[in-house]
Amino acid sequence: MDSSLFLNEFIEHKNPSFEDIQVWIQEIEKTPLLIRNSVIDLNEEQLDTTYRLGGWTIRQIVHHIADNNLNAYFRFKRTLTEECPVIPSYNHDKWAELIDYKEPINNSLQLIDTIYFRFLVLLRSLEHSEYKRTMNSEYFGVMSLEKALQRLLWHDRHHLAQIELVRQKEKW
């Protein structure tokens, strides 16, 4: 997939087939390794480089991906077990300012591996009709799991594209 596409805004694929969903799951499965490979050779100074002026550091991006996917997993499970649950949002910019976002990234990389393993087990078990279940996101409004799945894939690829942008710009 062309990473530059993910620097653009999210565009929803309306009425996806079950085959589309399976392709997205296969792409999501690649994410932990893509994240790890994008940062594995970076030193501490490089991890603390921002992708743009005023933007997050690569370190903050990795920690954010871990936190965001914990939240996404929680949202999916609630949506599968409740009728259109109200899903709270969180202030990801304020989370990125907390002390744990300054820590080494190894724990977040392990967390990403673990949460993706659990998430993929869940995603692969679902029937097409279950992806039609909805949540009421405080930020996005009523959204189906098929749209949430697309957003999950786009979100992580968006942040990977930011890391790649830094790597290209800095020529490490």
KOLDRENVEX-460896 format. One record per residue (C-alpha): residue in three letters; y, z, x. Coordinates in nm, 3 decimals, padded with zeros to 5 digits. Example, Ala and Ser with C-alpha at 12.3 -4.5 7.8 and 13.67 -1.06 7.14 Angstrom:
BEGIN
+---------+---------+---------+---------+
! residuo !      yy !      zz !      xx !
+---------+---------+---------+---------+
!     Ala ! -00.450 !  00.780 !  01.230 !
!     Ser ! -00.106 !  00.714 !  01.367 !
+---------+---------+---------+---------+
END
This chain:
BEGIN
+---------+---------+---------+---------+
! residuo !      yy !      zz !      xx !
+---------+---------+---------+---------+
!     Met !  00.000 !  00.000 !  00.000 !
!     Asp !  00.349 ! -00.082 !  00.120 !
!     Ser !  00.511 !  00.256 !  00.188 !
!     Ser !  00.863 !  00.116 !  00.145 !
!     Leu !  00.789 !  00.064 ! -00.226 !
!     Phe !  00.769 !  00.439 ! -00.267 !
!     Leu !  01.124 !  00.494 ! -00.144 !
!     Asn !  01.236 !  00.349 ! -00.478 !
!     Glu !  01.242 !  00.536 ! -00.807 !
!     Phe !  00.921 !  00.599 ! -01.001 !
!     Ile !  00.823 !  00.318 ! -01.239 !
!     Glu !  00.563 !  00.402 ! -01.501 !
!     His !  00.269 !  00.170 ! -01.566 !
!     Lys !  00.247 !  00.182 ! -01.948 !
!     Asn ! -00.092 !  00.194 ! -02.121 !
!     Pro ! -00.308 !  00.190 ! -01.808 !
!     Ser ! -00.675 !  00.106 ! -01.836 !
!     Phe ! -00.940 !  00.352 ! -01.724 !
!     Glu ! -00.995 !  00.120 ! -01.426 !
!     Asp ! -00.626 !  00.158 ! -01.332 !
!     Ile ! -00.668 !  00.534 ! -01.344 !
!     Gln ! -00.977 !  00.516 ! -01.122 !
!     Val ! -00.782 !  00.309 ! -00.865 !
!     Trp ! -00.505 !  00.569 ! -00.864 !
!     Ile ! -00.761 !  00.845 ! -00.811 !
!     Gln ! -00.902 !  00.651 ! -00.514 !
!     Glu ! -00.549 !  00.626 ! -00.372 !
!     Ile ! -00.486 !  00.996 ! -00.434 !
!     Glu ! -00.808 !  01.075 ! -00.247 !
!     Lys ! -00.655 !  00.919 !  00.067 !
!     Thr ! -00.345 !  01.137 !  00.054 !
!     Pro ! -00.453 !  01.445 !  00.253 !
!     Leu ! -00.564 !  01.231 !  00.547 !
!     Leu ! -00.249 !  01.017 !  00.526 !
!     Ile ! -00.034 !  01.329 !  00.535 !
!     Arg ! -00.229 !  01.480 !  00.824 !
!     Asn ! -00.218 !  01.155 !  01.022 !
!     Ser !  00.157 !  01.121 !  00.964 !
!     Val !  00.231 !  01.456 !  01.131 !
!     Ile ! -00.064 !  01.536 !  01.359 !
!     Asp !  00.102 !  01.421 !  01.681 !
!     Leu !  00.448 !  01.564 !  01.611 !
!     Asn !  00.586 !  01.856 !  01.809 !
!     Glu !  00.792 !  02.139 !  01.662 !
!     Glu !  01.125 !  01.966 !  01.731 !
!     Gln !  01.004 !  01.647 !  01.563 !
!     Leu !  00.876 !  01.842 !  01.263 !
!     Asp !  01.226 !  01.986 !  01.225 !
!     Thr !  01.386 !  01.638 !  01.208 !
!     Thr !  01.534 !  01.543 !  00.870 !
!     Tyr !  01.459 !  01.209 !  00.708 !
!     Arg !  01.829 !  01.168 !  00.624 !
!     Leu !  02.151 !  01.360 !  00.672 !
!     Gly !  02.129 !  01.667 !  00.450 !
!     Gly !  01.766 !  01.593 !  00.365 !
!     Trp !  01.456 !  01.797 !  00.421 !
!     Thr !  01.279 !  01.822 !  00.753 !
!     Ile !  00.932 !  01.680 !  00.795 !
!     Arg !  00.809 !  02.042 !  00.804 !
!     Gln !  00.974 !  02.113 !  00.468 !
!     Ile !  00.824 !  01.795 !  00.321 !
!     Val !  00.471 !  01.901 !  00.419 !
!     His !  00.519 !  02.249 !  00.272 !
!     His !  00.670 !  02.094 ! -00.042 !
!     Ile !  00.373 !  01.861 ! -00.091 !
!     Ala !  00.140 !  02.162 ! -00.078 !
!     Asp !  00.350 !  02.357 ! -00.329 !
!     Asn !  00.403 !  02.060 ! -00.558 !
!     Asn !  00.034 !  01.981 ! -00.574 !
!     Leu ! -00.052 !  02.341 ! -00.655 !
!     Asn !  00.191 !  02.311 ! -00.945 !
!     Ala !  00.050 !  01.973 ! -01.050 !
!     Tyr ! -00.305 !  02.108 ! -01.052 !
!     Phe ! -00.191 !  02.403 ! -01.263 !
!     Arg ! -00.012 !  02.166 ! -01.505 !
!     Phe ! -00.318 !  01.945 ! -01.545 !
!     Lys ! -00.547 !  02.242 ! -01.615 !
!     Arg ! -00.306 !  02.383 ! -01.874 !
!     Thr ! -00.277 !  02.042 ! -02.039 !
!     Leu ! -00.654 !  02.008 ! -02.057 !
!     Thr ! -00.700 !  02.353 ! -02.212 !
!     Glu ! -00.393 !  02.389 ! -02.437 !
!     Glu ! -00.222 !  02.170 ! -02.694 !
!     Cys !  00.090 !  02.017 ! -02.536 !
!     Pro !  00.180 !  02.325 ! -02.332 !
!     Val !  00.537 !  02.382 ! -02.222 !
!     Ile !  00.530 !  02.339 ! -01.847 !
!     Pro !  00.804 !  02.514 ! -01.652 !
!     Ser !  00.972 !  02.341 ! -01.365 !
!     Tyr !  01.076 !  02.493 ! -01.035 !
!     Asn !  01.375 !  02.446 ! -00.810 !
!     His !  01.212 !  02.264 ! -00.518 !
!     Asp !  01.537 !  02.263 ! -00.316 !
!     Lys !  01.557 !  02.643 ! -00.333 !
!     Trp !  01.186 !  02.672 ! -00.252 !
!     Ala !  01.249 !  02.459 !  00.060 !
!     Glu !  01.503 !  02.719 !  00.175 !
!     Leu !  01.254 !  03.007 !  00.164 !
!     Ile !  01.116 !  03.148 !  00.488 !
!     Asp !  00.764 !  03.010 !  00.444 !
!     Tyr !  00.902 !  02.655 !  00.476 !
!     Lys !  00.991 !  02.736 !  00.838 !
!     Glu !  00.632 !  02.831 !  00.925 !
!     Pro !  00.386 !  02.604 !  01.109 !
!     Ile !  00.241 !  02.333 !  00.885 !
!     Asn ! -00.129 !  02.399 !  00.950 !
!     Asn ! -00.172 !  02.632 !  00.654 !
!     Ser ! -00.005 !  02.383 !  00.422 !
!     Leu ! -00.223 !  02.101 !  00.557 !
!     Gln ! -00.531 !  02.315 !  00.484 !
!     Leu ! -00.394 !  02.398 !  00.140 !
!     Ile ! -00.340 !  02.027 !  00.070 !
!     Asp ! -00.702 !  01.955 !  00.171 !
!     Thr ! -00.831 !  02.234 ! -00.053 !
!     Ile ! -00.618 !  02.165 ! -00.358 !
!     Tyr ! -00.693 !  01.792 ! -00.340 !
!     Phe ! -01.064 !  01.862 ! -00.322 !
!     Arg ! -01.043 !  02.072 ! -00.639 !
!     Phe ! -00.800 !  01.834 ! -00.808 !
!     Leu ! -01.019 !  01.530 ! -00.739 !
!     Val ! -01.325 !  01.703 ! -00.884 !
!     Leu ! -01.125 !  01.762 ! -01.200 !
!     Leu ! -00.972 !  01.412 ! -01.216 !
!     Arg ! -01.306 !  01.238 ! -01.168 !
!     Ser ! -01.463 !  01.441 ! -01.449 !
!     Leu ! -01.217 !  01.329 ! -01.715 !
!     Glu ! -01.277 !  01.071 ! -01.983 !
!     His ! -01.011 !  00.808 ! -02.049 !
!     Ser ! -00.908 !  00.983 ! -02.370 !
!     Glu ! -00.839 !  01.306 ! -02.183 !
!     Tyr ! -00.570 !  01.132 ! -01.979 !
!     Lys ! -00.384 !  01.082 ! -02.310 !
!     Arg ! -00.339 !  01.459 ! -02.349 !
!     Thr !  00.022 !  01.566 ! -02.321 !
!     Met !  00.233 !  01.840 ! -02.173 !
!     Asn !  00.594 !  01.924 ! -02.244 !
!     Ser !  00.763 !  01.935 ! -01.906 !
!     Glu !  01.096 !  02.117 ! -01.894 !
!     Tyr !  01.217 !  01.849 ! -01.654 !
!     Phe !  01.051 !  01.527 ! -01.780 !
!     Gly !  00.989 !  01.602 ! -02.148 !
!     Val !  00.660 !  01.517 ! -02.320 !
!     Met !  00.434 !  01.337 ! -02.075 !
!     Ser !  00.071 !  01.228 ! -02.081 !
!     Leu ! -00.171 !  01.310 ! -01.801 !
!     Glu ! -00.197 !  00.938 ! -01.724 !
!     Lys !  00.177 !  00.935 ! -01.654 !
!     Ala !  00.154 !  01.265 ! -01.463 !
!     Leu ! -00.121 !  01.113 ! -01.249 !
!     Gln !  00.102 !  00.816 ! -01.166 !
!     Arg !  00.388 !  01.053 ! -01.082 !
!     Leu !  00.158 !  01.257 ! -00.856 !
!     Leu !  00.058 !  00.949 ! -00.658 !
!     Trp !  00.416 !  00.821 ! -00.641 !
!     His !  00.552 !  01.163 ! -00.542 !
!     Asp !  00.324 !  01.208 ! -00.242 !
!     Arg !  00.364 !  00.848 ! -00.129 !
!     His !  00.742 !  00.886 ! -00.167 !
!     His !  00.739 !  01.180 !  00.076 !
!     Leu !  00.499 !  01.001 !  00.311 !
!     Ala !  00.743 !  00.709 !  00.315 !
!     Gln !  01.020 !  00.950 !  00.411 !
!     Ile !  00.812 !  01.076 !  00.703 !
!     Glu !  00.739 !  00.717 !  00.806 !
!     Leu !  01.109 !  00.638 !  00.786 !
!     Val !  01.183 !  00.917 !  01.036 !
!     Arg !  00.902 !  00.805 !  01.265 !
!     Gln !  01.033 !  00.447 !  01.268 !
!     Lys !  01.394 !  00.553 !  01.313 !
!     Glu !  01.314 !  00.797 !  01.594 !
!     Lys !  01.051 !  00.569 !  01.759 !
!     Trp !  00.822 !  00.859 !  01.857 !
+---------+---------+---------+---------+
END
